[in-house]
Amino acid sequence: MLQIAPSILSADFLRLGQDIEMVNRSEADWLHFDVMDGEFVPNISFGFPVMAAVSKLTTKPMDVHMMVVSPERWIGKVASLGARMMTVHQEACPHLHRTIQLIHEAGMLAGVALNPGTSISTLEEVIADVDLVLIMTVNPGFGGQKFIPSMIDKVRRTQQMIKAHNAHAIIEVDGGINPETGKQISEAGATVLVAGSNVFKSENPIETIATLRRL
């Protein structure tokens, strides 16, 4: 069964507490945080005060996706909020192996994200060290974008790389996920779906999460 990580980037921030309570009641597996700095991506989302408030309310493991430059600066802060997973972008980390080590030393699982235009070959030297590979299926920076179909084959090739190295990493995908794209991407090898608009804009988000898990 797939794991679902609703992204609070698409939640209603005027009723954020209610949306988090909804996720708590649902079959969601993780709660996904898209943290943006306006420099690595052309948008600013939310910062640590919002994350700290949500951490006190959520009962789901916190899946923190740092779309920021120099994400290693924030490893201790993310860990202090109780995050289970911290994912950094390969494109933002000139010393990626060291950053992965620091995340592990802070007690978190380590993920590495790839933008649509970044080759999976950039992960070959660290694939055995990461717990998760996050394939961006849209260009990062904004919610509600259209899924890029060529990313299906990228997921398939990532799964092949993981097997070839006898690695333990799982594959998460983020961007444009709905029942149709979720099914295609899961058949290619992804096991975690980040769902934003499809969940929070749904008339019945709890049912939508359940549907996605069973694709």
C-alpha positions as a Python dict, from the first residue, in 0.01 Angstrom:
ca = {
    (1, 'M'): (0, 0, 0),
    (2, 'L'): (128, 348, -87),
    (3, 'Q'): (222, 602, 176),
    (4, 'I'): (61, 945, 149),
    (5, 'A'): (215, 1270, 271),
    (6, 'P'): (-29, 1564, 243),
    (7, 'S'): (156, 1890, 185),
    (8, 'I'): (42, 2176, 408),
    (9, 'L'): (157, 2420, 139),
    (10, 'S'): (-191, 2367, -8),
    (11, 'A'): (-377, 2392, 323),
    (12, 'D'): (-599, 2685, 417),
    (13, 'F'): (-378, 2892, 646),
    (14, 'L'): (-683, 3067, 790),
    (15, 'R'): (-794, 2730, 927),
    (16, 'L'): (-462, 2550, 947),
    (17, 'G'): (-541, 2388, 1280),
    (18, 'Q'): (-856, 2232, 1139),
    (19, 'D'): (-671, 2106, 833),
    (20, 'I'): (-404, 1945, 1052),
    (21, 'E'): (-673, 1780, 1264),
    (22, 'M'): (-826, 1644, 943),
    (23, 'V'): (-491, 1494, 843),
    (24, 'N'): (-459, 1344, 1192),
    (25, 'R'): (-793, 1166, 1149),
    (26, 'S'): (-707, 1044, 800),
    (27, 'E'): (-502, 749, 678),
    (28, 'A'): (-216, 981, 582),
    (29, 'D'): (124, 845, 677),
    (30, 'W'): (335, 1163, 698),
    (31, 'L'): (277, 1539, 701),
    (32, 'H'): (485, 1712, 433),
    (33, 'F'): (637, 2059, 480),
    (34, 'D'): (759, 2246, 171),
    (35, 'V'): (996, 2509, 310),
    (36, 'M'): (1091, 2776, 53),
    (37, 'D'): (1331, 3067, 92),
    (38, 'G'): (1261, 3281, -216),
    (39, 'E'): (1616, 3222, -337),
    (40, 'F'): (1651, 2855, -427),
    (41, 'V'): (1293, 2870, -556),
    (42, 'P'): (1095, 3180, -664),
    (43, 'N'): (859, 3176, -368),
    (44, 'I'): (853, 3197, 13),
    (45, 'S'): (627, 2954, 196),
    (46, 'F'): (653, 2948, 575),
    (47, 'G'): (919, 2933, 841),
    (48, 'F'): (998, 2773, 1173),
    (49, 'P'): (727, 2947, 1382),
    (50, 'V'): (457, 2786, 1167),
    (51, 'M'): (636, 2451, 1172),
    (52, 'A'): (675, 2467, 1550),
    (53, 'A'): (304, 2537, 1594),
    (54, 'V'): (205, 2252, 1363),
    (55, 'S'): (449, 2014, 1536),
    (56, 'K'): (250, 2053, 1858),
    (57, 'L'): (-72, 1950, 1685),
    (58, 'T'): (17, 1686, 1429),
    (59, 'T'): (18, 1317, 1516),
    (60, 'K'): (184, 1227, 1185),
    (61, 'P'): (563, 1207, 1131),
    (62, 'M'): (696, 1536, 994),
    (63, 'D'): (847, 1509, 645),
    (64, 'V'): (1043, 1833, 593),
    (65, 'H'): (1145, 1924, 237),
    (66, 'M'): (1395, 2211, 239),
    (67, 'M'): (1382, 2406, -89),
    (68, 'V'): (1648, 2645, 37),
    (69, 'V'): (2010, 2735, -20),
    (70, 'S'): (2259, 2599, 233),
    (71, 'P'): (2005, 2370, 403),
    (72, 'E'): (2275, 2230, 631),
    (73, 'R'): (2241, 2549, 839),
    (74, 'W'): (1899, 2438, 954),
    (75, 'I'): (1955, 2071, 1037),
    (76, 'G'): (1963, 2129, 1414),
    (77, 'K'): (1652, 2346, 1404),
    (78, 'V'): (1455, 2097, 1198),
    (79, 'A'): (1560, 1815, 1430),
    (80, 'S'): (1457, 2019, 1737),
    (81, 'L'): (1101, 2033, 1601),
    (82, 'G'): (1084, 1655, 1606),
    (83, 'A'): (1098, 1598, 1230),
    (84, 'R'): (1139, 1236, 1125),
    (85, 'M'): (1275, 1315, 780),
    (86, 'M'): (1472, 1605, 636),
    (87, 'T'): (1510, 1622, 259),
    (88, 'V'): (1757, 1856, 91),
    (89, 'H'): (1808, 1936, -275),
    (90, 'Q'): (2108, 1795, -453),
    (91, 'E'): (2131, 2125, -643),
    (92, 'A'): (2167, 2321, -315),
    (93, 'C'): (2437, 2104, -156),
    (94, 'P'): (2795, 2123, -286),
    (95, 'H'): (2894, 1886, -3),
    (96, 'L'): (2598, 1649, -29),
    (97, 'H'): (2755, 1348, 143),
    (98, 'R'): (2849, 1555, 447),
    (99, 'T'): (2500, 1703, 465),
    (100, 'I'): (2348, 1354, 460),
    (101, 'Q'): (2581, 1254, 744),
    (102, 'L'): (2483, 1557, 950),
    (103, 'I'): (2113, 1482, 906),
    (104, 'H'): (2169, 1127, 1028),
    (105, 'E'): (2379, 1250, 1322),
    (106, 'A'): (2089, 1476, 1419),
    (107, 'G'): (1868, 1167, 1448),
    (108, 'M'): (1663, 1207, 1131),
    (109, 'L'): (1621, 1009, 812),
    (110, 'A'): (1794, 1178, 520),
    (111, 'G'): (1633, 1247, 186),
    (112, 'V'): (1771, 1401, -132),
    (113, 'A'): (1546, 1578, -383),
    (114, 'L'): (1607, 1623, -755),
    (115, 'N'): (1455, 1895, -971),
    (116, 'P'): (1300, 1779, -1301),
    (117, 'G'): (1607, 1888, -1499),
    (118, 'T'): (1861, 1717, -1272),
    (119, 'S'): (1993, 1376, -1374),
    (120, 'I'): (1964, 1085, -1134),
    (121, 'S'): (2333, 1017, -1205),
    (122, 'T'): (2415, 1294, -957),
    (123, 'L'): (2301, 1059, -679),
    (124, 'E'): (2509, 758, -775),
    (125, 'E'): (2785, 828, -521),
    (126, 'V'): (2543, 872, -229),
    (127, 'I'): (2252, 643, -315),
    (128, 'A'): (2362, 386, -57),
    (129, 'D'): (2364, 654, 216),
    (130, 'V'): (2020, 809, 170),
    (131, 'D'): (1690, 688, 309),
    (132, 'L'): (1471, 857, 49),
    (133, 'V'): (1496, 1003, -300),
    (134, 'L'): (1240, 1273, -374),
    (135, 'I'): (1169, 1310, -744),
    (136, 'M'): (1012, 1646, -822),
    (137, 'T'): (741, 1590, -1082),
    (138, 'V'): (693, 1966, -1123),
    (139, 'N'): (941, 2250, -1107),
    (140, 'P'): (959, 2345, -738),
    (141, 'G'): (830, 2672, -601),
    (142, 'F'): (452, 2670, -632),
    (143, 'G'): (166, 2434, -553),
    (144, 'G'): (-96, 2325, -804),
    (145, 'Q'): (133, 2277, -1104),
    (146, 'K'): (81, 2025, -1384),
    (147, 'F'): (256, 1689, -1358),
    (148, 'I'): (555, 1639, -1596),
    (149, 'P'): (497, 1298, -1766),
    (150, 'S'): (867, 1232, -1840),
    (151, 'M'): (926, 1202, -1465),
    (152, 'I'): (759, 858, -1471),
    (153, 'D'): (1061, 713, -1650),
    (154, 'K'): (1291, 904, -1413),
    (155, 'V'): (1127, 727, -1120),
    (156, 'R'): (1170, 393, -1298),
    (157, 'R'): (1541, 461, -1357),
    (158, 'T'): (1587, 572, -996),
    (159, 'Q'): (1437, 244, -877),
    (160, 'Q'): (1678, 58, -1105),
    (161, 'M'): (1971, 251, -957),
    (162, 'I'): (1861, 168, -602),
    (163, 'K'): (1840, -202, -685),
    (164, 'A'): (2173, -200, -868),
    (165, 'H'): (2347, -63, -558),
    (166, 'N'): (2157, -284, -313),
    (167, 'A'): (2046, 39, -146),
    (168, 'H'): (1753, 79, 92),
    (169, 'A'): (1621, 417, -24),
    (170, 'I'): (1253, 460, -98),
    (171, 'I'): (1117, 692, -368),
    (172, 'E'): (886, 983, -294),
    (173, 'V'): (729, 1203, -562),
    (174, 'D'): (605, 1559, -527),
    (175, 'G'): (398, 1761, -773),
    (176, 'G'): (73, 1724, -966),
    (177, 'I'): (-31, 1407, -787),
    (178, 'N'): (-387, 1281, -838),
    (179, 'P'): (-531, 928, -877),
    (180, 'E'): (-422, 905, -1242),
    (181, 'T'): (-65, 1031, -1202),
    (182, 'G'): (-30, 860, -865),
    (183, 'K'): (-107, 522, -1019),
    (184, 'Q'): (140, 575, -1302),
    (185, 'I'): (416, 686, -1069),
    (186, 'S'): (358, 405, -821),
    (187, 'E'): (377, 147, -1099),
    (188, 'A'): (717, 295, -1187),
    (189, 'G'): (847, 235, -835),
    (190, 'A'): (746, 524, -609),
    (191, 'T'): (605, 432, -268),
    (192, 'V'): (538, 775, -114),
    (193, 'L'): (312, 1034, -278),
    (194, 'V'): (313, 1398, -171),
    (195, 'A'): (-36, 1532, -236),
    (196, 'G'): (-124, 1896, -193),
    (197, 'S'): (-405, 2049, -394),
    (198, 'N'): (-564, 1711, -468),
    (199, 'V'): (-615, 1659, -94),
    (200, 'F'): (-680, 2003, 49),
    (201, 'K'): (-903, 2123, -237),
    (202, 'S'): (-1108, 1803, -227),
    (203, 'E'): (-1468, 1802, -106),
    (204, 'N'): (-1380, 1498, 103),
    (205, 'P'): (-1005, 1508, 175),
    (206, 'I'): (-1011, 1208, 411),
    (207, 'E'): (-1165, 995, 138),
    (208, 'T'): (-920, 1133, -119),
    (209, 'I'): (-624, 1032, 100),
    (210, 'A'): (-772, 682, 140),
    (211, 'T'): (-817, 654, -237),
    (212, 'L'): (-458, 755, -307),
    (213, 'R'): (-323, 499, -56),
    (214, 'R'): (-500, 218, -241),
    (215, 'L'): (-395, 300, -596),
}
